Amino acid sequence: MNQFQSPIAETAPNVDPVPSLSLLSGMFAIASIFAIVGGFLDAYSYLARGRVFANAQTGNVVLFGVRAAAGNWASAWRTVPPIFAYMCGVVVARLLRVRPQKHSFSGTLTCQALELLILLVLLFFGRFVPDFCAVPLISFFSALQNISFPNVGPWQINSTMTTSNLRSAVSGWVQLALGETDPKLWGEAIIGSVISLCFAAGALLGGVCTLGLPAFALLPAVVLTAAGTLLTIRERHRTMNARP
């Protein structure tokens, strides 16, 4: 060993640096937009499509149990198609090997395009699509979206449900308050908090639009999905141009 070389440097673990949130602002914006869409669609499906959830399959399982316990089997069975459709979405994503593409975003863009197409069909022809078809369609692309865009940099997110985001936010803030200095905690706390708030804002917006403008309830979701897709295309171009 060189006499001027530190033994600590020689044995130090190779730890990847934590990226700055400013460098991930594009990804963060995309995740926030689709979290709003996720909350919106759950409110829409519950209020306008048979009192079931499109994204929150935990909620559907609970609704099934509660309604079945009350003997209301007709209502309980309405929660089954979205659960099954979500499972099918996961299967299809795995069979097609849909995964987050660090540089190309091809899997994410494919899923976003499908989501936009289905929302456009439901916006213009939704009155001809029965609830037992409309909600499973949303659940199916919800699974694809969730699998194709599961993180912002090193931080896990969920744009279609909020429990894991709340866990990350609270855990991050508590650890920071206890004096821990891991730089990843700031990102965990901030991203988890913002995504959770965006989901809640989307649920509020979805409730207002569904109750107030039932004929055009999905229009904001279509606009947001289109905006998120355009941002993903821009982020794809930026990352590809940044390649060495």
C-alpha positions as CSV (number, residue, x, y, z in Angstrom):
1,M,0.0,0.0,0.0
2,N,1.2,3.5,-0.9
3,Q,2.5,5.2,2.3
4,F,0.4,8.3,1.5
5,Q,-2.8,6.3,0.8
6,S,-5.4,6.3,3.7
7,P,-6.4,2.8,4.8
8,I,-9.8,4.2,5.4
9,A,-10.2,5.2,1.8
10,E,-9.0,1.8,0.7
11,T,-11.6,0.0,2.7
12,A,-14.5,2.5,2.4
13,P,-17.6,0.9,0.9
14,N,-18.7,2.0,-2.6
15,V,-21.8,4.0,-1.8
16,D,-23.8,5.6,-4.6
17,P,-24.3,9.3,-4.0
18,V,-27.8,10.4,-3.2
19,P,-29.1,12.6,-6.1
20,S,-30.4,16.0,-5.5
21,L,-34.2,16.5,-5.8
22,S,-33.6,19.4,-8.1
23,L,-31.9,17.0,-10.6
24,L,-35.0,14.7,-10.4
25,S,-37.5,17.6,-10.7
26,G,-38.9,16.2,-14.0
27,M,-39.5,12.7,-12.5
28,F,-40.9,14.3,-9.4
29,A,-43.4,16.3,-11.4
30,I,-44.5,13.3,-13.4
31,A,-45.1,11.3,-10.3
32,S,-47.0,14.1,-8.7
33,I,-49.3,14.5,-11.7
34,F,-50.1,10.8,-11.9
35,A,-50.7,10.7,-8.1
36,I,-53.4,13.4,-8.7
37,V,-54.8,11.2,-11.4
38,G,-54.8,8.2,-9.1
39,G,-56.8,9.9,-6.4
40,F,-59.1,11.4,-9.0
41,L,-60.0,8.1,-10.5
42,D,-60.7,6.4,-7.2
43,A,-63.1,9.2,-6.3
44,Y,-64.7,9.0,-9.7
45,S,-65.1,5.2,-9.7
46,Y,-66.5,5.2,-6.2
47,L,-69.0,8.0,-6.8
48,A,-70.0,7.3,-10.4
49,R,-69.2,3.7,-11.0
50,G,-70.9,1.5,-8.4
51,R,-69.3,2.5,-5.1
52,V,-66.1,0.5,-5.8
53,F,-62.5,1.7,-6.1
54,A,-60.5,1.6,-9.3
55,N,-57.0,1.8,-7.8
56,A,-57.2,1.0,-4.1
57,Q,-57.6,-2.8,-4.1
58,T,-57.2,-2.9,-0.3
59,G,-60.4,-0.8,-0.1
60,N,-62.2,-3.2,-2.5
61,V,-61.2,-6.2,-0.4
62,V,-62.5,-4.5,2.8
63,L,-65.7,-3.5,1.0
64,F,-66.2,-7.1,-0.2
65,G,-65.8,-8.4,3.4
66,V,-68.1,-5.8,4.9
67,R,-70.8,-6.1,2.3
68,A,-70.6,-9.9,2.4
69,A,-70.9,-9.9,6.2
70,A,-74.0,-7.8,5.9
71,G,-75.5,-10.3,3.4
72,N,-75.4,-7.8,0.5
73,W,-73.8,-10.2,-2.0
74,A,-74.9,-8.3,-5.1
75,S,-73.0,-5.2,-3.9
76,A,-70.1,-7.3,-2.6
77,W,-69.4,-8.9,-5.9
78,R,-69.0,-5.5,-7.6
79,T,-65.6,-5.3,-5.9
80,V,-64.3,-8.5,-7.5
81,P,-63.8,-7.4,-11.2
82,P,-61.5,-4.5,-10.3
83,I,-59.4,-6.7,-8.1
84,F,-59.2,-9.4,-10.8
85,A,-58.4,-6.7,-13.5
86,Y,-55.6,-5.3,-11.4
87,M,-54.1,-8.8,-11.0
88,C,-54.4,-9.2,-14.8
89,G,-52.6,-5.9,-15.3
90,V,-49.7,-7.1,-13.1
91,V,-49.6,-10.4,-15.0
92,V,-49.5,-8.6,-18.4
93,A,-46.9,-6.2,-17.2
94,R,-44.6,-9.1,-16.1
95,L,-45.2,-11.1,-19.3
96,L,-44.4,-8.1,-21.4
97,R,-41.5,-7.3,-19.1
98,V,-42.8,-3.8,-18.5
99,R,-40.4,-2.2,-16.1
100,P,-39.1,1.3,-15.4
101,Q,-36.6,2.2,-18.1
102,K,-33.9,4.4,-16.6
103,H,-33.0,6.0,-19.9
104,S,-35.6,5.3,-22.5
105,F,-38.9,5.4,-20.5
106,S,-40.4,3.2,-23.2
107,G,-42.3,1.0,-20.8
108,T,-43.7,4.0,-18.9
109,L,-44.7,5.8,-22.1
110,T,-46.5,2.7,-23.4
111,C,-48.5,2.4,-20.2
112,Q,-49.3,6.2,-20.1
113,A,-50.5,6.1,-23.8
114,L,-52.8,3.2,-23.0
115,E,-54.1,5.0,-19.9
116,L,-54.8,8.1,-22.0
117,L,-56.6,6.1,-24.7
118,I,-58.9,4.4,-22.2
119,L,-59.7,7.7,-20.4
120,L,-60.5,9.3,-23.7
121,V,-62.9,6.4,-24.6
122,L,-64.6,6.7,-21.2
123,L,-64.8,10.5,-21.5
124,F,-66.6,10.4,-24.8
125,F,-68.4,7.1,-24.8
126,G,-68.6,6.4,-21.0
127,R,-72.4,6.4,-21.0
128,F,-72.3,3.3,-23.2
129,V,-69.8,1.5,-21.1
130,P,-71.3,-0.3,-18.1
131,D,-69.7,0.0,-14.6
132,F,-68.6,-3.6,-14.6
133,C,-66.4,-2.9,-17.7
134,A,-65.3,0.7,-17.0
135,V,-63.9,0.2,-13.5
136,P,-61.9,-2.9,-14.4
137,L,-60.4,-1.1,-17.4
138,I,-59.2,1.7,-15.1
139,S,-57.9,-1.0,-12.6
140,F,-56.0,-2.7,-15.4
141,F,-54.0,0.3,-16.6
142,S,-53.6,1.3,-12.9
143,A,-51.5,-1.8,-12.4
144,L,-49.5,-1.1,-15.5
145,Q,-48.8,2.5,-14.4
146,N,-47.8,1.4,-10.9
147,I,-45.3,-1.2,-12.2
148,S,-43.8,1.1,-14.9
149,F,-43.3,4.1,-12.7
150,P,-42.4,2.8,-9.2
151,N,-39.8,5.3,-8.1
152,V,-38.3,8.8,-8.3
153,G,-34.6,8.2,-8.3
154,P,-33.8,5.9,-5.3
155,W,-37.1,6.7,-3.6
156,Q,-40.1,4.3,-4.0
157,I,-43.5,5.9,-4.8
158,N,-47.0,4.7,-5.6
159,S,-49.0,7.0,-7.8
160,T,-52.2,4.9,-7.6
161,M,-52.5,4.3,-3.9
162,T,-51.2,6.3,-0.9
163,T,-50.5,4.0,2.1
164,S,-46.9,3.4,1.2
165,N,-46.3,7.1,0.5
166,L,-47.7,8.1,3.9
167,R,-45.5,5.5,5.5
168,S,-42.4,6.9,3.7
169,A,-43.3,10.5,4.6
170,V,-43.9,9.9,8.3
171,S,-41.0,7.5,8.7
172,G,-38.6,10.0,7.0
173,W,-39.7,13.0,9.1
174,V,-39.6,11.0,12.4
175,Q,-36.0,9.8,11.6
176,L,-34.9,13.3,10.7
177,A,-36.5,14.7,14.0
178,L,-34.5,12.0,15.9
179,G,-31.3,13.4,14.5
180,E,-30.5,10.8,11.9
181,T,-28.3,12.2,9.1
182,D,-28.8,9.8,6.2
183,P,-29.2,12.2,3.2
184,K,-31.8,9.9,1.7
185,L,-34.2,10.7,4.5
186,W,-34.9,14.2,3.2
187,G,-36.0,12.8,-0.2
188,E,-38.1,10.1,1.5
189,A,-39.9,12.6,3.7
190,I,-40.5,15.3,1.0
191,I,-41.4,13.0,-1.9
192,G,-43.7,10.8,0.3
193,S,-45.4,13.9,1.7
194,V,-45.9,15.6,-1.7
195,I,-47.2,12.4,-3.4
196,S,-49.6,11.8,-0.5
197,L,-50.9,15.4,-0.8
198,C,-51.3,15.1,-4.5
199,F,-53.3,11.9,-4.2
200,A,-55.6,13.6,-1.6
201,A,-55.9,16.7,-3.9
202,G,-56.8,14.4,-6.8
203,A,-59.5,12.6,-4.7
204,L,-61.0,16.0,-3.8
205,L,-60.9,17.2,-7.4
206,G,-62.4,13.9,-8.6
207,G,-65.2,14.2,-6.1
208,V,-66.0,17.8,-7.0
209,C,-66.0,17.0,-10.8
210,T,-68.0,13.8,-10.5
211,L,-70.7,15.4,-8.4
212,G,-70.7,18.8,-10.1
213,L,-70.0,18.0,-13.8
214,P,-71.0,14.3,-14.2
215,A,-71.1,14.5,-18.1
216,F,-67.5,15.7,-18.2
217,A,-66.2,14.3,-14.9
218,L,-63.1,12.7,-16.5
219,L,-62.0,15.7,-18.5
220,P,-59.5,16.9,-15.8
221,A,-58.0,13.3,-15.6
222,V,-57.6,13.3,-19.4
223,V,-55.8,16.7,-19.3
224,L,-53.6,15.7,-16.4
225,T,-52.7,12.3,-18.0
226,A,-51.8,14.0,-21.3
227,A,-49.7,16.6,-19.5
228,G,-47.9,13.8,-17.6
229,T,-47.3,11.9,-20.8
230,L,-45.8,15.0,-22.5
231,L,-43.5,15.6,-19.5
232,T,-42.4,12.0,-19.7
233,I,-41.5,12.4,-23.3
234,R,-39.6,15.6,-22.5
235,E,-37.8,13.7,-19.7
236,R,-36.9,10.9,-22.0
237,H,-35.4,13.3,-24.5
238,R,-33.4,15.0,-21.7
239,T,-32.0,11.8,-20.4
240,M,-31.1,10.5,-23.8
241,N,-29.4,13.7,-24.7
242,A,-27.5,13.6,-21.5
243,R,-25.9,10.2,-22.3
244,P,-22.2,10.2,-22.6
